[in-house]
Amino acid sequence: MTARSETLQSAFDSAFAGIGQTRKVFAPQLAPREVGTITSIATGVAKVSGLPEVGFEELIRFPGDVLGMAFNVDDSETGVVLLGAYSHLNAGDEVERTSRVMDVAVGEGLLGRVIDPLGRPLDGNGPVVASDRLPIERTAPHIMDRAAVTIPLQTGIKVIDALIPIGRGQRELILGDRQTGKTAIAIDTILNQRDQNVLCVYCAIGQRASAVAKAVATLREAGALDYTVVVVTEGNDPPGLAFIAPYAATSIAEHFMEQGRDVLIVYDDLTQHARAYRELSLLLRRPPGREAFPGDIFYIHARLLERATHLREELGGGSITALPIIETEAQNISAYIPTNLISITDGQIYLSPSLFELGILPAVDVGKSVSRVGGKAQRSAYRAVAGDLKLAYAQFEELETFARFGARLDEATRKTIEHGQRIRACLQQGEGAPVPVPAQIAVLLAATAKLFDTVALEQMPDAELAVQKAAVHIPAQVRERFESAGKLSDEDRSTIVEIARAAVAPFQAAPKAQFTAGSPGTLELQNTSSRPVAGGRERS
Ligand SMILES: Nc1ncnc2c1ncn2[C@@H]1O[C@H](COP(=O)(O)OP(=O)(O)OP(=O)(O)O)[C@@H](O)[C@H]1O
Protein backbone atom coordinates (compact mmCIF):
# COMPACT_ATOMS: atom_id res chain seq x y z
CA MET A 1 0.00 0.00 0.00
CA THR A 2 1.30 3.43 -0.89
CA ALA A 3 1.49 6.22 1.58
CA ARG A 4 -1.35 8.05 -0.26
CA SER A 5 -3.79 5.12 -0.13
CA GLU A 6 -2.96 4.60 3.60
CA THR A 7 -3.94 8.18 4.35
CA LEU A 8 -7.21 7.74 2.40
CA GLN A 9 -8.03 4.53 4.25
CA SER A 10 -7.50 6.11 7.70
CA ALA A 11 -9.66 9.11 6.75
CA PHE A 12 -12.39 6.70 5.54
CA ASP A 13 -12.20 4.66 8.77
CA SER A 14 -12.37 7.68 11.01
CA ALA A 15 -15.33 9.08 9.05
CA PHE A 16 -17.33 5.87 9.44
CA ALA A 17 -16.20 5.42 13.02
CA GLY A 18 -17.71 8.90 13.68
CA ILE A 19 -21.04 7.91 12.22
CA GLY A 20 -21.10 4.72 14.25
CA GLN A 21 -20.37 6.67 17.36
CA THR A 22 -23.04 9.25 16.55
CA ARG A 23 -25.51 6.41 16.11
CA LYS A 24 -24.58 5.03 19.49
CA VAL A 25 -24.88 8.33 21.36
CA PHE A 26 -28.06 9.39 19.59
CA ALA A 27 -30.75 9.19 22.22
CA PRO A 28 -33.71 11.40 21.40
CA GLN A 29 -35.09 13.35 24.36
CA LEU A 30 -38.70 12.36 24.61
CA ALA A 31 -40.64 14.43 27.09
CA PRO A 32 -44.33 13.90 27.71
CA ARG A 33 -46.38 16.92 26.74
CA GLU A 34 -49.71 17.17 28.46
CA VAL A 35 -52.18 19.00 26.32
CA GLY A 36 -55.77 19.97 27.05
CA THR A 37 -58.47 22.14 25.50
CA ILE A 38 -60.35 25.24 26.54
CA THR A 39 -63.97 24.37 27.32
CA SER A 40 -65.18 27.89 28.15
CA ILE A 41 -63.75 31.35 28.56
CA ALA A 42 -65.02 34.35 30.58
CA THR A 43 -63.64 37.68 31.85
CA GLY A 44 -60.11 36.84 32.97
CA VAL A 45 -60.71 33.12 33.57
CA ALA A 46 -60.88 29.99 31.44
CA LYS A 47 -62.10 26.43 32.07
CA VAL A 48 -59.82 23.77 30.67
CA SER A 49 -60.28 20.01 30.32
CA GLY A 50 -57.83 17.21 29.59
CA LEU A 51 -55.12 18.08 32.13
CA PRO A 52 -55.59 15.39 34.80
CA GLU A 53 -52.11 15.78 36.32
CA VAL A 54 -52.11 19.60 36.62
CA GLY A 55 -51.10 20.96 40.03
CA PHE A 56 -52.54 23.88 42.03
CA GLU A 57 -51.06 27.22 40.86
CA GLU A 58 -49.20 25.51 38.01
CA LEU A 59 -48.71 27.67 34.93
CA ILE A 60 -50.61 26.71 31.78
CA ARG A 61 -49.61 27.99 28.36
CA PHE A 62 -52.40 29.24 26.07
CA PRO A 63 -52.11 30.06 22.35
CA GLY A 64 -50.23 33.33 21.70
CA ASP A 65 -47.91 32.62 24.67
CA VAL A 66 -50.52 33.77 27.19
CA LEU A 67 -49.97 32.25 30.60
CA GLY A 68 -52.64 31.15 33.03
CA MET A 69 -52.53 29.86 36.60
CA ALA A 70 -54.45 26.72 37.63
CA PHE A 71 -56.77 27.89 40.39
CA ASN A 72 -59.60 25.37 40.71
CA VAL A 73 -58.22 21.89 40.21
CA ASP A 74 -61.12 19.44 39.77
CA ASP A 75 -61.18 15.88 38.42
CA SER A 76 -62.78 16.74 35.11
CA GLU A 77 -62.04 20.43 34.62
CA THR A 78 -59.50 23.03 35.71
CA GLY A 79 -60.40 26.68 36.41
CA VAL A 80 -57.53 28.86 35.17
CA VAL A 81 -56.83 32.52 35.94
CA LEU A 82 -55.52 34.26 32.83
CA LEU A 83 -52.46 36.49 33.18
CA GLY A 84 -52.51 38.25 29.81
CA ALA A 85 -54.70 39.54 26.98
CA TYR A 86 -57.21 36.83 26.19
CA SER A 87 -59.52 38.26 23.51
CA HIS A 88 -58.01 35.95 20.84
CA LEU A 89 -58.72 32.76 22.83
CA ASN A 90 -61.68 30.53 21.96
CA ALA A 91 -63.28 27.36 23.29
CA GLY A 92 -61.60 24.36 21.68
CA ASP A 93 -58.11 25.95 21.57
CA GLU A 94 -55.23 23.75 22.70
CA VAL A 95 -53.45 24.49 26.01
CA GLU A 96 -50.33 22.95 27.51
CA ARG A 97 -48.97 22.29 31.00
CA THR A 98 -45.62 23.92 31.81
CA SER A 99 -44.79 21.97 35.02
CA ARG A 100 -43.66 25.15 36.75
CA VAL A 101 -45.20 27.71 39.08
CA MET A 102 -45.32 31.46 38.56
CA ASP A 103 -42.01 33.17 39.27
CA VAL A 104 -40.61 36.66 38.86
CA ALA A 105 -37.24 38.20 38.02
CA VAL A 106 -35.39 39.62 41.05
CA GLY A 107 -32.10 41.43 41.64
CA GLU A 108 -30.35 44.80 41.60
CA GLY A 109 -31.14 45.16 37.89
CA LEU A 110 -34.77 45.85 38.79
CA LEU A 111 -33.98 49.02 40.74
CA GLY A 112 -35.14 52.08 38.83
CA ARG A 113 -37.44 50.00 36.64
CA VAL A 114 -41.20 49.99 36.13
CA ILE A 115 -42.42 46.44 35.46
CA ASP A 116 -45.62 44.41 35.38
CA PRO A 117 -46.13 41.47 37.80
CA LEU A 118 -44.72 39.07 35.19
CA GLY A 119 -41.44 41.05 35.20
CA ARG A 120 -41.98 42.62 31.74
CA PRO A 121 -40.67 46.20 31.45
CA LEU A 122 -43.26 48.97 31.12
CA ASP A 123 -40.83 51.90 31.03
CA GLY A 124 -39.42 51.39 27.52
CA ASN A 125 -35.88 51.07 28.86
CA GLY A 126 -35.12 47.68 27.34
CA PRO A 127 -35.10 44.23 28.90
CA VAL A 128 -34.89 43.81 32.67
CA VAL A 129 -31.56 42.38 33.86
CA ALA A 130 -32.34 39.82 36.55
CA SER A 131 -29.81 38.08 38.76
CA ASP A 132 -32.26 35.34 39.75
CA ARG A 133 -35.89 34.26 39.64
CA LEU A 134 -38.07 33.55 42.67
CA PRO A 135 -41.53 32.00 42.88
CA ILE A 136 -44.18 34.60 43.68
CA GLU A 137 -45.73 32.43 46.41
CA ARG A 138 -43.23 31.69 49.16
CA THR A 139 -43.70 30.71 52.76
CA ALA A 140 -43.18 33.47 55.31
CA PRO A 141 -40.02 33.29 57.48
CA HIS A 142 -40.45 31.01 60.49
CA ILE A 143 -41.00 32.55 63.88
CA MET A 144 -37.52 31.49 65.06
CA ASP A 145 -35.93 33.32 62.11
CA ARG A 146 -37.49 36.63 63.10
CA ALA A 147 -35.97 39.35 65.27
CA ALA A 148 -37.72 42.09 67.21
CA VAL A 149 -38.41 45.41 65.50
CA THR A 150 -35.76 47.74 66.89
CA ILE A 151 -34.68 50.13 64.13
CA PRO A 152 -36.96 53.05 63.21
CA LEU A 153 -38.14 53.62 59.67
CA GLN A 154 -38.21 57.40 59.32
CA THR A 155 -41.09 58.56 57.15
CA GLY A 156 -40.05 62.22 57.24
CA ILE A 157 -43.68 63.00 58.14
CA LYS A 158 -43.66 64.70 61.54
CA VAL A 159 -47.00 63.46 62.83
CA ILE A 160 -46.11 59.84 62.00
CA ASP A 161 -42.50 59.86 63.21
CA ALA A 162 -43.52 61.54 66.47
CA LEU A 163 -46.87 59.98 67.33
CA ILE A 164 -47.29 56.80 65.24
CA PRO A 165 -43.69 55.66 64.75
CA ILE A 166 -42.91 52.81 62.36
CA GLY A 167 -40.08 50.32 62.82
CA ARG A 168 -38.21 48.36 60.16
CA GLY A 169 -39.98 45.00 59.76
CA GLN A 170 -43.36 46.38 60.84
CA ARG A 171 -46.64 46.23 58.91
CA GLU A 172 -48.53 49.50 59.21
CA LEU A 173 -51.86 49.95 57.44
CA ILE A 174 -52.73 53.27 55.81
CA LEU A 175 -56.48 53.62 55.48
CA GLY A 176 -58.99 56.32 54.69
CA ASP A 177 -61.71 57.34 52.26
CA ARG A 178 -60.83 58.11 48.66
CA GLN A 179 -58.72 61.21 48.00
CA THR A 180 -57.56 61.70 51.58
CA GLY A 181 -53.81 61.57 50.87
CA LYS A 182 -53.07 57.84 51.36
CA THR A 183 -50.76 57.54 48.35
CA ALA A 184 -49.10 60.85 49.27
CA ILE A 185 -48.02 59.43 52.65
CA ALA A 186 -46.60 56.29 51.03
CA ILE A 187 -44.75 58.21 48.31
CA ASP A 188 -43.35 60.74 50.81
CA THR A 189 -42.07 57.84 52.91
CA ILE A 190 -40.29 56.42 49.85
CA LEU A 191 -38.78 59.86 49.11
CA ASN A 192 -37.43 60.02 52.66
CA GLN A 193 -35.47 56.76 52.27
CA ARG A 194 -32.92 58.44 50.00
CA ASP A 195 -30.17 58.62 52.66
CA GLN A 196 -31.52 55.90 54.92
CA ASN A 197 -30.10 52.91 53.01
CA VAL A 198 -33.57 51.44 52.52
CA LEU A 199 -34.63 50.01 49.14
CA CYS A 200 -38.27 50.46 48.14
CA VAL A 201 -40.87 48.53 46.15
CA TYR A 202 -44.02 50.39 45.13
CA CYS A 203 -46.78 48.02 44.00
CA ALA A 204 -49.67 49.79 42.26
CA ILE A 205 -52.69 47.48 42.02
CA GLY A 206 -55.59 48.31 39.71
CA GLN A 207 -54.80 52.05 39.76
CA ARG A 208 -55.65 54.57 37.07
CA ALA A 209 -52.78 54.91 34.57
CA SER A 210 -52.61 58.67 35.27
CA ALA A 211 -52.22 58.10 39.04
CA VAL A 212 -49.41 55.61 38.44
CA ALA A 213 -47.70 57.95 35.96
CA LYS A 214 -47.89 60.77 38.55
CA ALA A 215 -46.37 58.59 41.28
CA VAL A 216 -43.56 57.41 38.98
CA ALA A 217 -42.87 60.99 37.85
CA THR A 218 -42.68 62.17 41.49
CA LEU A 219 -40.23 59.40 42.33
CA ARG A 220 -38.13 60.10 39.25
CA GLU A 221 -37.96 63.88 39.83
CA ALA A 222 -36.85 63.38 43.42
CA GLY A 223 -34.20 60.82 42.41
CA ALA A 224 -36.05 58.17 44.41
CA LEU A 225 -36.56 55.83 41.44
CA ASP A 226 -32.87 54.84 41.65
CA TYR A 227 -33.54 52.81 44.79
CA THR A 228 -37.13 51.82 43.96
CA VAL A 229 -38.79 49.04 41.93
CA VAL A 230 -42.28 49.89 40.67
CA VAL A 231 -44.62 46.96 39.98
CA VAL A 232 -47.76 48.05 38.16
CA THR A 233 -51.11 46.60 37.17
CA GLU A 234 -53.59 49.05 35.80
CA GLY A 235 -57.36 49.07 36.16
CA ASN A 236 -57.96 47.54 32.70
CA ASP A 237 -55.47 44.65 33.12
CA PRO A 238 -56.93 41.14 33.62
CA PRO A 239 -57.92 40.59 37.28
CA GLY A 240 -55.41 37.72 37.44
CA LEU A 241 -52.53 40.20 37.07
CA ALA A 242 -53.94 42.39 39.85
CA PHE A 243 -54.21 39.30 42.03
CA ILE A 244 -50.59 38.18 41.60
CA ALA A 245 -49.05 41.70 41.71
CA PRO A 246 -48.49 42.02 45.50
CA TYR A 247 -47.05 38.50 45.73
CA ALA A 248 -44.61 39.19 42.88
CA ALA A 249 -43.63 42.53 44.46
CA THR A 250 -43.02 40.81 47.80
CA SER A 251 -40.72 38.23 46.18
CA ILE A 252 -38.71 41.10 44.66
CA ALA A 253 -38.45 42.67 48.14
CA GLU A 254 -37.59 39.32 49.76
CA HIS A 255 -34.59 38.89 47.49
CA PHE A 256 -33.14 42.15 48.86
CA MET A 257 -34.09 41.25 52.43
CA GLU A 258 -32.32 37.90 52.16
CA GLN A 259 -29.18 39.80 51.17
CA GLY A 260 -29.35 41.70 54.45
CA ARG A 261 -30.96 44.86 53.06
CA ASP A 262 -33.79 46.86 54.59
CA VAL A 263 -36.73 47.16 52.23
CA LEU A 264 -39.93 49.21 52.30
CA ILE A 265 -42.87 47.84 50.32
CA VAL A 266 -46.06 49.77 49.59
CA TYR A 267 -49.22 47.97 48.36
CA ASP A 268 -51.41 50.64 46.77
CA ASP A 269 -54.05 49.40 47.35
CA LEU A 270 -55.25 46.08 48.76
CA THR A 271 -58.93 47.01 48.31
CA GLN A 272 -58.40 46.63 44.56
CA HIS A 273 -56.56 43.37 45.22
CA ALA A 274 -59.46 42.01 47.27
CA ARG A 275 -61.90 43.06 44.53
CA ALA A 276 -59.83 41.32 41.86
CA TYR A 277 -59.78 38.15 43.96
CA ARG A 278 -63.54 38.39 44.53
CA GLU A 279 -64.11 38.76 40.79
CA LEU A 280 -61.97 35.72 39.99
CA SER A 281 -63.56 33.62 42.73
CA LEU A 282 -67.11 34.45 41.65
CA LEU A 283 -66.30 33.71 38.02
CA LEU A 284 -64.82 30.37 39.07
CA ARG A 285 -67.97 29.70 41.11
CA ARG A 286 -66.29 29.57 44.50
CA PRO A 287 -68.90 30.06 47.23
CA PRO A 288 -69.28 33.74 48.21
CA GLY A 289 -69.26 34.82 51.85
CA ARG A 290 -69.59 38.21 53.57
CA GLU A 291 -69.80 41.11 51.06
CA ALA A 292 -69.53 38.37 48.36
CA PHE A 293 -65.84 37.89 49.15
CA PRO A 294 -64.70 34.24 49.18
CA GLY A 295 -64.08 32.58 52.54
CA ASP A 296 -60.28 32.70 52.26
CA ILE A 297 -60.01 36.46 51.69
CA PHE A 298 -58.44 36.90 55.15
CA TYR A 299 -55.88 34.23 54.38
CA ILE A 300 -54.74 35.75 51.07
CA HIS A 301 -53.86 39.01 52.85
CA ALA A 302 -52.47 37.36 55.99
CA ARG A 303 -50.09 35.14 54.02
CA LEU A 304 -48.95 38.17 52.04
CA LEU A 305 -48.26 40.42 55.02
CA GLU A 306 -46.67 37.66 57.12
CA ARG A 307 -43.78 37.81 54.65
CA ALA A 308 -42.84 41.27 55.99
CA THR A 309 -40.50 40.88 58.93
CA HIS A 310 -37.11 41.65 60.44
CA LEU A 311 -34.73 38.68 60.08
CA ARG A 312 -32.28 37.63 62.79
CA GLU A 313 -28.67 38.83 62.55
CA GLU A 314 -27.46 35.30 61.64
CA LEU A 315 -29.72 35.42 58.58
CA GLY A 316 -28.37 38.78 57.48
CA GLY A 317 -30.56 41.04 59.60
CA GLY A 318 -32.53 42.32 56.59
CA SER A 319 -36.12 43.50 56.88
CA ILE A 320 -39.27 44.20 54.92
CA THR A 321 -41.49 46.99 56.22
CA ALA A 322 -44.95 46.82 54.65
CA LEU A 323 -47.30 49.76 54.17
CA PRO A 324 -50.53 48.28 52.80
CA ILE A 325 -53.15 50.84 51.78
CA ILE A 326 -56.93 50.30 52.10
CA GLU A 327 -59.71 52.54 50.90
CA THR A 328 -62.70 52.88 53.21
CA GLU A 329 -66.21 53.88 52.19
CA ALA A 330 -67.93 56.69 54.12
CA GLN A 331 -65.32 56.39 56.91
CA ASN A 332 -66.51 52.86 57.71
CA ILE A 333 -63.42 51.27 59.22
CA SER A 334 -65.46 48.34 60.49
CA ALA A 335 -66.23 47.02 56.98
CA TYR A 336 -65.01 43.53 56.14
CA ILE A 337 -61.69 44.21 54.37
CA PRO A 338 -60.57 47.12 56.63
CA THR A 339 -61.21 45.09 59.82
CA ASN A 340 -59.37 42.11 58.33
CA LEU A 341 -56.35 44.25 57.52
CA ILE A 342 -56.46 46.09 60.85
CA SER A 343 -56.25 42.75 62.64
CA ILE A 344 -53.42 41.46 60.43
CA THR A 345 -51.18 44.54 60.67
CA ASP A 346 -49.24 46.02 63.60
CA GLY A 347 -51.13 49.30 63.59
CA GLN A 348 -52.91 51.74 61.32
CA ILE A 349 -52.67 55.32 60.14
CA TYR A 350 -56.21 56.60 59.67
CA LEU A 351 -56.75 59.55 57.34
CA SER A 352 -59.83 61.58 58.09
CA PRO A 353 -61.79 63.23 55.26
CA SER A 354 -63.01 65.95 57.67
CA LEU A 355 -59.42 66.94 58.51
CA PHE A 356 -58.61 66.86 54.79
CA GLU A 357 -61.53 69.20 54.04
CA LEU A 358 -60.30 71.60 56.73
CA GLY A 359 -56.91 71.66 55.03
CA ILE A 360 -55.17 69.95 57.95
CA LEU A 361 -52.64 67.94 55.95
CA PRO A 362 -51.51 65.22 56.23
CA ALA A 363 -55.04 64.41 57.41
CA VAL A 364 -53.90 61.88 60.03
CA ASP A 365 -56.48 61.29 62.75
CA VAL A 366 -54.16 60.75 65.70
CA GLY A 367 -56.95 59.40 67.92
CA LYS A 368 -57.83 56.56 65.55
CA SER A 369 -54.23 55.78 64.53
CA VAL A 370 -51.90 53.49 66.40
CA SER A 371 -48.53 51.82 66.02
CA ARG A 372 -48.30 48.65 68.09
CA VAL A 373 -44.58 47.91 67.77
CA GLY A 374 -42.97 51.07 66.38
CA GLY A 375 -42.74 52.75 69.80
CA LYS A 376 -39.97 50.35 70.81
CA ALA A 377 -37.99 51.27 67.71
CA GLN A 378 -38.54 55.01 68.07
CA ARG A 379 -35.45 57.15 68.64
CA SER A 380 -35.12 58.16 72.27
CA ALA A 381 -34.99 61.82 71.27
CA TYR A 382 -38.56 61.47 69.97
CA ARG A 383 -39.66 59.46 72.93
CA ALA A 384 -38.60 62.32 75.17
CA VAL A 385 -41.20 64.58 73.57
CA ALA A 386 -43.81 62.17 72.23
CA GLY A 387 -45.51 61.50 75.58
CA ASP A 388 -46.18 65.18 76.38
CA LEU A 389 -47.17 65.86 72.81
CA LYS A 390 -49.70 63.02 72.64
CA LEU A 391 -51.31 63.99 75.93
CA ALA A 392 -51.55 67.68 75.05
CA TYR A 393 -52.96 66.82 71.61
CA ALA A 394 -55.52 64.35 72.97
CA GLN A 395 -56.70 66.89 75.58
CA PHE A 396 -56.98 69.52 72.87
CA GLU A 397 -59.03 67.28 70.58
CA GLU A 398 -61.49 66.57 73.35
CA LEU A 399 -61.84 70.21 74.41
CA GLU A 400 -62.07 71.37 70.81
CA THR A 401 -65.36 69.46 70.49
CA PHE A 402 -66.82 71.41 73.44
CA ALA A 403 -65.53 74.70 72.12
CA ARG A 404 -67.47 74.14 68.91
CA PHE A 405 -70.70 74.75 70.77
CA GLY A 406 -69.64 78.31 71.57
CA ALA A 407 -69.23 77.64 75.28
CA ARG A 408 -67.42 80.28 77.35
CA LEU A 409 -64.02 78.92 78.13
CA ASP A 410 -62.07 79.35 81.34
CA GLU A 411 -58.45 80.42 81.23
CA ALA A 412 -56.92 76.94 81.64
CA THR A 413 -59.13 75.44 78.92
CA ARG A 414 -58.36 78.30 76.59
CA LYS A 415 -54.65 77.78 77.07
CA THR A 416 -54.96 74.03 76.46
CA ILE A 417 -56.83 74.71 73.23
CA GLU A 418 -54.35 77.36 72.12
CA HIS A 419 -51.47 75.02 72.82
CA GLY A 420 -53.20 72.16 70.95
CA GLN A 421 -53.85 74.37 67.95
CA ARG A 422 -50.13 75.19 67.74
CA ILE A 423 -49.20 71.51 68.02
CA ARG A 424 -51.60 70.74 65.19
CA ALA A 425 -50.08 73.55 63.13
CA CYS A 426 -46.58 72.18 63.83
CA LEU A 427 -47.59 68.72 62.65
CA GLN A 428 -48.93 69.96 59.33
CA GLN A 429 -46.74 69.53 56.31
CA GLY A 430 -46.97 69.74 52.55
CA GLU A 431 -46.73 66.88 50.10
CA GLY A 432 -43.29 65.79 48.89
CA ALA A 433 -41.42 67.64 51.66
CA PRO A 434 -40.08 65.09 54.15
CA VAL A 435 -38.47 66.71 57.19
CA PRO A 436 -35.10 65.43 58.46
CA VAL A 437 -34.77 64.16 62.03
CA PRO A 438 -32.94 67.17 63.62
CA ALA A 439 -35.50 69.61 62.20
CA GLN A 440 -38.35 67.44 63.46
CA ILE A 441 -36.88 67.21 66.96
CA ALA A 442 -36.32 70.97 67.09
CA VAL A 443 -39.94 71.67 66.09
CA LEU A 444 -41.37 69.08 68.48
CA LEU A 445 -39.26 70.29 71.40
CA ALA A 446 -40.24 73.89 70.65
CA ALA A 447 -43.91 72.85 70.63
CA THR A 448 -43.70 70.96 73.94
CA ALA A 449 -41.79 73.90 75.47
CA LYS A 450 -44.81 76.04 74.42
CA LEU A 451 -42.60 78.40 72.41
CA PHE A 452 -45.23 78.65 69.66
CA ASP A 453 -48.09 79.46 72.03
CA THR A 454 -47.40 83.17 71.70
CA VAL A 455 -47.30 83.06 67.90
CA ALA A 456 -50.46 83.92 65.94
CA LEU A 457 -51.94 80.92 64.13
CA GLU A 458 -51.53 82.49 60.71
CA GLN A 459 -47.81 82.99 61.45
CA MET A 460 -47.34 79.37 62.49
CA PRO A 461 -46.19 77.95 59.12
CA ASP A 462 -43.42 80.58 58.93
CA ALA A 463 -42.43 80.20 62.58
CA GLU A 464 -42.31 76.43 62.26
CA LEU A 465 -40.20 76.67 59.10
CA ALA A 466 -37.82 79.05 60.86
CA VAL A 467 -37.30 76.48 63.63
CA GLN A 468 -36.71 73.75 61.04
CA LYS A 469 -34.05 75.88 59.37
CA ALA A 470 -32.45 76.76 62.71
CA ALA A 471 -31.91 73.06 63.38
CA VAL A 472 -28.63 73.28 61.42
CA HIS A 473 -27.23 75.13 64.45
CA ILE A 474 -27.72 72.13 66.73
CA PRO A 475 -24.18 71.04 67.74
CA ALA A 476 -22.84 67.94 65.94
CA GLN A 477 -22.42 65.90 69.15
CA VAL A 478 -26.11 66.45 70.01
CA ARG A 479 -27.19 65.51 66.47
CA GLU A 480 -25.20 62.29 66.81
CA ARG A 481 -27.27 61.39 69.85
CA PHE A 482 -30.41 61.57 67.66
CA GLU A 483 -29.07 58.64 65.66
CA SER A 484 -27.84 56.60 68.63
CA ALA A 485 -29.89 54.94 71.32
CA GLY A 486 -28.52 57.45 73.86
CA LYS A 487 -31.00 59.72 75.57
CA LEU A 488 -30.98 63.47 75.23
CA SER A 489 -29.70 65.08 78.40
CA ASP A 490 -31.45 68.08 79.97
CA GLU A 491 -28.55 70.14 78.69
CA ASP A 492 -29.13 68.93 75.11
CA ARG A 493 -32.80 69.74 75.38
CA SER A 494 -32.17 73.25 76.66
CA THR A 495 -29.59 73.83 73.88
CA ILE A 496 -32.19 72.86 71.25
CA VAL A 497 -34.95 74.87 72.95
CA GLU A 498 -32.71 77.98 73.02
CA ILE A 499 -31.94 77.60 69.31
CA ALA A 500 -35.67 77.27 68.62
CA ARG A 501 -36.51 80.20 70.91
CA ALA A 502 -34.19 82.45 68.91
CA ALA A 503 -35.84 81.30 65.67
CA VAL A 504 -39.38 81.85 66.99
CA ALA A 505 -38.62 85.29 68.54
CA PRO A 506 -39.35 87.36 65.38
CA PHE A 507 -42.82 85.83 65.16
CA GLN A 508 -43.82 86.42 68.74
CA ALA A 509 -44.92 90.01 68.32
CA ALA A 510 -48.29 88.59 67.39
CA PRO A 511 -51.68 90.31 67.63
CA LYS A 512 -53.91 89.75 70.62
CA ALA A 513 -56.32 86.93 70.30
CA GLN A 514 -59.71 85.78 71.42
CA PHE A 515 -61.48 82.55 70.74
CA THR A 516 -64.80 82.27 69.05
CA ALA A 517 -66.50 79.12 67.98
CA GLY A 518 -65.59 78.82 64.35
CA SER A 519 -66.33 76.40 61.61
CA PRO A 520 -66.72 72.77 62.69
CA GLY A 521 -63.45 71.23 63.74
CA THR A 522 -61.52 74.46 64.14
CA LEU A 523 -61.34 77.61 66.22
CA GLU A 524 -60.69 81.06 64.91
CA LEU A 525 -58.58 83.76 66.49
CA GLN A 526 -59.88 87.28 66.41
CA ASN A 527 -57.59 90.24 66.83
CA THR A 528 -59.81 92.20 69.15
CA SER A 529 -59.29 91.78 72.85
CA SER A 530 -56.29 92.36 75.05
CA ARG A 531 -56.70 89.23 77.15
CA PRO A 532 -53.45 87.67 78.31
CA VAL A 533 -52.44 84.52 76.44
CA ALA A 534 -50.37 81.46 77.26
CA GLY A 535 -47.17 82.11 79.13
CA GLY A 536 -48.67 85.22 80.74
CA ARG A 537 -47.45 87.39 77.90
CA GLU A 538 -49.57 90.17 76.61
CA ARG A 539 -49.93 90.31 72.84
CA SER A 540 -49.66 93.79 71.41
N1 LIG B 1 -49.72 66.79 52.72
C1 LIG B 1 -50.34 67.21 51.63
N2 LIG B 1 -50.24 68.49 51.26
C2 LIG B 1 -50.86 68.95 50.16
N3 LIG B 1 -51.62 68.19 49.33
C3 LIG B 1 -51.76 66.91 49.63
C4 LIG B 1 -51.13 66.34 50.79
N4 LIG B 1 -51.44 65.04 50.83
C5 LIG B 1 -52.22 64.78 49.75
N5 LIG B 1 -52.42 65.91 49.04
C6 LIG B 1 -53.24 66.03 47.81
O1 LIG B 1 -54.48 65.39 48.03
C7 LIG B 1 -54.94 64.72 46.88
C8 LIG B 1 -55.24 63.29 47.19
O2 LIG B 1 -54.04 62.63 47.53
P1 LIG B 1 -53.78 61.11 47.18
O3 LIG B 1 -53.92 60.84 45.73
O4 LIG B 1 -52.51 60.74 47.83
O5 LIG B 1 -55.01 60.46 47.94
P2 LIG B 1 -55.48 58.96 47.93
O6 LIG B 1 -56.27 58.80 49.17
O7 LIG B 1 -54.35 58.04 47.70
O8 LIG B 1 -56.42 58.98 46.66
P3 LIG B 1 -57.11 57.73 45.94
O9 LIG B 1 -58.29 57.42 46.79
O10 LIG B 1 -57.48 58.28 44.60
O11 LIG B 1 -56.11 56.63 45.90
C9 LIG B 1 -53.85 64.87 45.83
O12 LIG B 1 -54.20 65.88 44.93
C10 LIG B 1 -52.63 65.28 46.64
O13 LIG B 1 -51.79 66.11 45.88
The ligand as a Tripos MOL2 file, in Angstrom:
@<TRIPOS>MOLECULE
LIG
   31    33     1     0     0
SMALL
NO_CHARGES

@<TRIPOS>ATOM
      1 N1        -49.7230   66.7870   52.7180 N.pl3     1 LIG1
      2 C1        -50.3430   67.2130   51.6280 C.ar      1 LIG1
      3 N2        -50.2380   68.4940   51.2570 N.ar      1 LIG1
      4 C2        -50.8650   68.9490   50.1620 C.ar      1 LIG1
      5 N3        -51.6200   68.1920   49.3320 N.ar      1 LIG1
      6 C3        -51.7570   66.9130   49.6310 C.ar      1 LIG1
      7 C4        -51.1300   66.3400   50.7870 C.ar      1 LIG1
      8 N4        -51.4350   65.0360   50.8280 N.ar      1 LIG1
      9 C5        -52.2210   64.7850   49.7470 C.ar      1 LIG1
     10 N5        -52.4210   65.9150   49.0390 N.ar      1 LIG1
     11 C6        -53.2420   66.0250   47.8110 C.3       1 LIG1
     12 O1        -54.4810   65.3950   48.0290 O.3       1 LIG1
     13 C7        -54.9400   64.7240   46.8760 C.3       1 LIG1
     14 C8        -55.2440   63.2870   47.1850 C.3       1 LIG1
     15 O2        -54.0420   62.6320   47.5300 O.3       1 LIG1
     16 P1        -53.7820   61.1070   47.1780 P.3       1 LIG1
     17 O3        -53.9170   60.8440   45.7250 O.co2     1 LIG1
     18 O4        -52.5080   60.7370   47.8320 O.co2     1 LIG1
     19 O5        -55.0080   60.4610   47.9430 O.3       1 LIG1
     20 P2        -55.4810   58.9640   47.9270 P.3       1 LIG1
     21 O6        -56.2690   58.7970   49.1710 O.co2     1 LIG1
     22 O7        -54.3480   58.0440   47.7030 O.co2     1 LIG1
     23 O8        -56.4220   58.9750   46.6620 O.3       1 LIG1
     24 P3        -57.1120   57.7300   45.9430 P.3       1 LIG1
     25 O9        -58.2950   57.4210   46.7890 O.co2     1 LIG1
     26 O10       -57.4850   58.2790   44.6040 O.co2     1 LIG1
     27 O11       -56.1100   56.6250   45.9000 O.co2     1 LIG1
     28 C9        -53.8450   64.8680   45.8260 C.3       1 LIG1
     29 O12       -54.1980   65.8810   44.9290 O.3       1 LIG1
     30 C10       -52.6310   65.2750   46.6420 C.3       1 LIG1
     31 O13       -51.7910   66.1140   45.8810 O.3       1 LIG1
@<TRIPOS>BOND
     1     1     2 1
     2     2     3 ar
     3     2     7 ar
     4     3     4 ar
     5     4     5 ar
     6     5     6 ar
     7     6     7 ar
     8     6    10 ar
     9     7     8 ar
    10     8     9 ar
    11     9    10 ar
    12    10    11 1
    13    11    12 1
    14    11    30 1
    15    12    13 1
    16    13    14 1
    17    13    28 1
    18    14    15 1
    19    15    16 1
    20    16    17 2
    21    16    18 1
    22    16    19 1
    23    19    20 1
    24    20    21 2
    25    20    22 1
    26    20    23 1
    27    23    24 1
    28    24    25 2
    29    24    26 1
    30    24    27 1
    31    28    29 1
    32    28    30 1
    33    30    31 1
@<TRIPOS>SUBSTRUCTURE
     1 LIG1         1 GROUP 0 **** ****
